[in-house]
């Protein structure tokens, strides 16, 4: 028992020297905010991207009629967006209705809506200047 006690004290001393905290709890992962950006190429064409880069995401195909500019692959992560309209952060894919609209049309419809592309992929679609957080 004495040897075990000495070993335990030695481990504690070594841990304190190196700054290890044996009893610490894991730190929660920090959320990363992505942004749908537009940029102009050298030849004058507008292109779109998610920044910072997110694997599987892409910008609108040039000259396509889509109003949405950036596409993020659907995952099991919770998705929120902010389009700087003063409404703050909203859940992706939820249609925000205006209280004064008798017909209940969606305001900002399309932000984070799930679309399917011909290759079978499923993506959330966003317009430029939209900030996105995936939890």
C-alpha positions in Angstrom: 0.0 0.0 0.0 2.9 2.3 0.7 4.3 1.8 -2.8 0.9 2.6 -4.3 0.7 5.8 -2.2 4.2 6.9 -3.3 3.3 6.1 -7.0 0.2 8.2 -6.7 2.1 11.1 -5.2 4.8 10.8 -7.9 2.2 10.9 -10.7 0.5 13.9 -9.1 3.8 15.8 -8.8 4.7 15.0 -12.4 1.3 16.1 -13.6 1.6 19.4 -11.7 5.1 20.0 -13.2 3.7 19.6 -16.8 0.5 21.5 -16.1 -1.8 18.6 -16.6 -5.1 18.7 -14.8 -6.1 15.1 -14.1 -9.6 16.2 -12.9 -10.4 18.6 -15.6 -13.5 18.2 -17.8 -13.2 18.3 -21.6 -13.6 21.7 -23.1 -16.7 22.1 -25.3 -15.8 22.5 -29.0 -16.0 26.1 -30.1 -18.6 26.7 -32.8 -17.3 27.9 -36.2 -19.2 30.5 -38.1 -19.2 30.2 -41.9 -20.2 32.9 -44.4 -21.6 32.8 -47.9 -19.3 35.1 -49.8 -19.2 36.5 -53.3 -16.0 37.5 -55.1 -15.0 38.6 -58.5 -12.5 36.7 -60.6 -9.8 38.3 -62.7 -12.0 37.8 -65.8 -14.8 39.8 -64.2 -17.1 36.8 -63.3 -18.8 36.6 -59.9 -18.3 33.5 -57.9 -19.6 32.3 -54.6 -18.1 30.2 -51.7 -18.4 29.3 -48.1 -15.6 30.8 -46.0 -13.8 29.3 -44.2 -13.8 26.3 -46.5 -16.2 23.6 -45.6 -15.8 20.1 -47.2 -18.5 19.4 -49.7 -19.8 23.0 -49.9 -19.8 24.9 -53.2 -21.0 28.1 -54.7 -23.6 28.6 -57.4 -22.8 27.5 -60.9 -22.1 30.5 -63.1 -25.1 31.8 -65.1 -27.5 29.5 -63.2 -30.9 31.0 -62.4 -30.8 30.0 -58.8 -31.3 32.8 -56.2 -29.3 30.9 -53.7 -25.5 31.3 -53.9 -23.9 28.8 -51.5 -24.6 25.2 -50.7 -23.6 23.2 -47.6 -24.1 19.4 -47.5 -26.8 18.3 -45.1 -25.5 16.7 -42.0 -26.9 15.7 -38.6 -25.6 19.0 -37.1 -28.1 21.7 -36.1 -28.0 24.7 -38.4 -28.6 28.4 -37.7 -28.2 31.4 -39.9 -28.2 35.2 -39.7 -28.7 37.3 -42.9 -28.1 40.6 -41.2 -31.7 41.7 -41.6 -32.1 42.6 -37.9 -33.9 39.4 -37.2 -30.9 37.8 -35.5 -30.1 34.1 -35.6 -32.8 31.8 -37.0 -33.1 28.0 -37.4 -32.2 26.9 -40.9 -35.1 25.8 -43.1 -37.8 27.4 -40.9 -40.0 29.8 -42.7 -40.4 33.1 -40.8 -43.9 34.6 -41.3 -44.7 38.2 -41.1 -47.4 39.0 -38.5 -49.0 41.6 -40.8 -49.3 39.3 -43.8 -52.8 37.8 -44.2 -51.5 35.2 -46.7 -48.6 34.2 -44.4 -46.0 34.3 -47.1 -42.5 33.4 -45.9 -40.0 36.2 -45.2 -36.5 35.1 -46.2 -37.8 31.8 -47.5 -34.9 29.6 -48.7 -32.3 30.3 -46.1 -31.1 26.8 -45.1 -33.8 25.1 -47.0 -32.8 21.5 -48.0 -32.6 21.0 -51.8 -31.7 17.9 -53.7 -29.4 17.9 -56.7 -29.5 15.5 -59.6 -26.5 13.5 -58.3 -28.6 12.6 -55.2 -26.8 15.0 -52.8 -28.8 17.0 -50.3 -27.7 20.6 -49.5 -28.8 23.6 -47.4 -29.0 26.7 -49.6 -28.0 30.3 -48.6 -27.8 33.7 -50.2 -24.6 35.8 -50.1 -23.7 37.6 -46.9 -25.4 35.0 -44.8 -23.6 33.7 -41.7 -24.1 30.1 -40.8 -23.3 28.1 -37.6 -23.4 24.3 -37.5 -23.8 22.9 -34.0 
